[in-house]
């Protein structure tokens, strides 16, 4: 009887710790983006131009790093760059977006699967850890069968069949940071081994193109 309250307390402490960590990451990302954007929007004069260019490079580097992180809405910095500097920078933002998502994909693909499972266990995400553990060392067909067997949704087989379309939709869904953001979705795609890298690259290149392309062509 004495162990029940202690176990319940540990559960709530673990949950609160995960929420606090998630909030801290989002706050740090927002403050970093705000700090960079505040300096990019300074008046462009011959005296400030070299400094501004340096901050643009810093912003681009931060944008790539933030886009790679799960649950971080790094796309805001990209849109902020386009808003501050004009549509002429849209191709650079587009290229950096594709680069960031591909790097997240490769992280999910190349990091040993056991370490990713251990990371979820460290965060006390036991269901996710158990699901990922069950996929370790399975080949493509076995992974699909495993995921379908674990799901109660009739949409999952269809989503797996048209997984590239599903990936493109997820990357463009408003508020997808709740689902892991572009970085988290790409990392899971890499971990899943369901997407060959060339096909993933093509899907991402198409998925993130509409907004930068529209802004660039309508400048």
C-alpha positions, 0 to 999 in steps of 0.5 A: 500500500505504501508503494502506490503513492510513491509510484504515482508521485514518480509518474507525475514528476516524470510527466511534469519534467517532460513538460518542463523540458519541452517548454524550455526547448520551445522557449529557448528556440523562440528567444533565439529566433527573436534575438536574431530577427531583432538584429536582422530588421535593423536599418540596412545602411553602408555602415551596418551592411557587414554586420547585417550580413553576419547576422543573416549567416547566423540566422541561417545557421540557427534556422537549420539547427532549429528545423532539425529539432523535434517539436520546434517550429523553426519555420518561423525564422525562415518566414521571418527572414523572408518577411524582413529581407524580401522574397529574394532570399526565399530560394536560400531559405528553401534550400536550408529547409530541405537541408535541415529536414534531410539532416534530421532524416539522416540522424534518424537513419544513422544513429543506432536504433537502440540509442533512440529507444534508450532516449525515449525511455530516458524521457519516460515515453514508454509506449513510444520506446516499446513501439520502436524497440519492436521495429529494431532489426526488422526489414521493410515488409516486416516493419509494415506488418508490425505497424499495421498489427499495432494499429487499430486505425483502418487508415494506417495501411493506406497511409503506409501504401501512399507514405510519401504523400502522407509525409508531404501532407504531414510536413504541411499541416498547420501546427505540425509541431505538436506531431514533432514538427518537420524535424521530428517527422523527418527523424522518425521517417529516417528511423522507420527505414520505410523511406529510401533517402533519394525518395525522401529528398524528392518528397521533401523538396516538393513538400516545402516548395510551394510557399518559397516558390510563391513568394519568389515568383510574386516579388 
